[in-house]
Amino acid sequence: MRAPRQRWNWVQSADLGGRWITTQGYAEVTLAGNKLHATLRFHAEDGSIYQSLEAILDEDGVEATVRSSDPTVAPFHLGGTIFQGDPRDGVEPMMMLLTDGTTVLSLAHGPHSDQGNL
């Protein structure tokens, strides 16, 4: 049985020689047991994939591998923490904060995940 896909929102910042590049969009996320797969996109209308993420979740946090849609960009690894909130409107809010020290990626899911970032 395939786990249902959920819509999440994401934001990513990366250090480029002392300057920050910040990107954001929405993600199609599938959680199955302790595994998470996310397809990161800029816009719902756009359809093109920016990055994909495969992660393992456990009591110690999250370990993820991120792959760019650009084949010239090498995959990279991020680790971090999961934060969960109290259920609201039938949805349990969840946020992941992942980093490798120079890149920060956060994914969030909650009752407003069907809306774009502010």
C-alpha positions in Angstrom: 0.0 0.0 0.0 1.4 3.4 -1.0 1.4 6.2 1.6 -0.7 9.2 0.7 1.1 12.2 -0.7 0.9 15.5 1.2 1.5 19.0 0.2 4.1 20.8 2.3 5.9 24.1 1.9 9.7 24.6 1.9 12.4 27.3 2.1 16.1 26.9 1.5 19.0 29.2 2.0 22.6 28.6 1.0 25.8 30.5 1.5 27.5 31.5 -1.7 30.8 33.0 -0.7 29.4 35.3 1.9 26.1 36.0 0.2 22.8 34.1 0.8 20.6 32.7 -1.9 17.1 31.9 -0.7 14.5 29.8 -2.6 11.1 28.6 -1.7 8.1 26.7 -3.0 5.9 23.7 -2.3 6.8 20.0 -1.9 4.9 16.8 -2.6 5.8 14.6 0.4 5.2 10.9 1.0 5.8 9.5 4.5 6.0 5.7 4.7 7.2 4.3 8.1 10.4 6.1 8.9 11.1 7.1 5.2 10.2 10.4 3.6 10.4 11.3 0.0 9.8 14.9 -1.1 9.7 16.5 -4.6 10.5 20.2 -4.2 9.0 22.6 -6.8 8.9 26.4 -7.1 5.3 26.9 -8.1 2.3 24.6 -8.4 1.6 25.9 -11.9 5.2 25.4 -13.0 5.5 21.7 -12.6 9.3 21.6 -13.0 11.2 19.8 -10.2 13.8 21.9 -8.3 15.2 19.1 -6.1 14.2 15.8 -4.6 14.9 14.6 -1.1 15.1 11.1 0.4 15.2 11.0 4.2 15.3 8.6 7.1 13.5 9.7 10.3 14.3 8.3 13.7 14.4 9.3 17.4 17.7 11.1 16.8 16.4 13.3 14.0 16.5 13.3 10.2 19.3 12.3 7.8 18.6 13.3 4.2 20.1 13.2 0.7 19.1 16.0 -1.6 19.4 15.7 -5.4 19.1 18.6 -7.8 17.2 18.4 -11.1 20.4 19.8 -12.6 22.6 16.7 -13.4 25.8 18.8 -13.0 25.0 19.4 -9.3 26.3 16.7 -7.0 23.9 15.2 -4.4 24.4 16.6 -0.8 23.6 15.4 2.7 21.7 17.3 5.4 20.8 16.4 8.9 18.5 17.9 11.4 15.5 17.8 13.7 11.7 17.2 13.4 9.3 19.4 15.4 5.7 18.4 15.8 2.8 20.4 17.1 -0.6 19.7 18.5 -3.2 18.7 15.9 -5.3 21.6 14.6 -8.2 21.4 12.1 -7.5 17.6 11.8 -3.9 18.1 10.8 -0.8 17.5 12.9 1.7 20.3 12.2 5.2 19.1 11.5 8.4 21.0 10.6 11.9 19.7 9.7 15.0 21.9 9.9 17.9 20.4 8.0 21.5 21.8 7.6 25.0 20.9 6.7 26.5 24.2 8.0 26.2 26.1 4.8 22.8 25.1 3.5 19.6 25.3 5.5 16.4 23.5 4.2 13.1 23.6 6.1 9.9 21.8 5.2 6.7 22.5 7.0 3.2 20.8 7.0 0.1 22.0 8.8 -3.4 23.2 8.4 -2.3 26.0 5.9 0.0 23.8 3.8 -2.5 24.0 0.8 -1.6 27.7 0.6 1.7 29.2 -0.7 4.4 30.8 1.4 4.0 34.4 2.5 
